Amino acid sequence: MPALAERVKAGLVSASSDLAELSTLRSQLEDLARRVEAVADRYEDTSDSQIASDLYAAERTLVSARRAVDKAIGALGDLAR
C-alpha cells in the first residue's frame, strides 16, 4: 500500500474533506475550552474552588487537544501540496 502522502496526491484520500473536518473539530474544541473556563471562573473564589481547579484542568486538556489538531492540520496541509 502506498504511503499516505502518495495516496493523498493520487486522490485516494480526500485531504480537503479531512482538513474541513479537522477545522470543524478545532473550532468545537476552542468553543468547549472557552465554555469550560467560563464555568470555572464562576467557582474560582468560592468555597467550591476545587470545582474550578478541576474545570481549569479540563480546559487545559481541551487546549492541548486543539493544539494537537492544529499540528495535524498543518501536517495534512503539507501532504496535500
JODATA-V568278 format. One record per backbone hydrogen bond with DSSP energy under -1.0 kcal/mol. CO is the residue of the C=O (numbers start at 0). NH is the residue of the N-H. Records with the same first field share a line. If there is no record, write none. Layout:
CO: NH  NH
This chain:
2: 6
3: 7
4: 8
5: 9
6: 11  12
7: 10
12: 14
13: 17
14: 18
15: 19
16: 20
17: 21
18: 22
19: 23
20: 24
21: 25
22: 26
23: 27
24: 28
25: 29
26: 30
27: 31
28: 32
29: 33
30: 34
31: 35
32: 36
33: 37
34: 38
35: 39
36: 40
37: 41
39: 42
42: 45
45: 48
47: 50
48: 52
49: 53
50: 54
51: 55
52: 56
53: 57
54: 58
55: 59
56: 60
57: 61
58: 62
59: 63
60: 64
61: 65
62: 66
63: 67
64: 68
65: 69
66: 70
67: 71
68: 72
69: 73
70: 74
71: 75
72: 76
73: 77
74: 78
75: 79
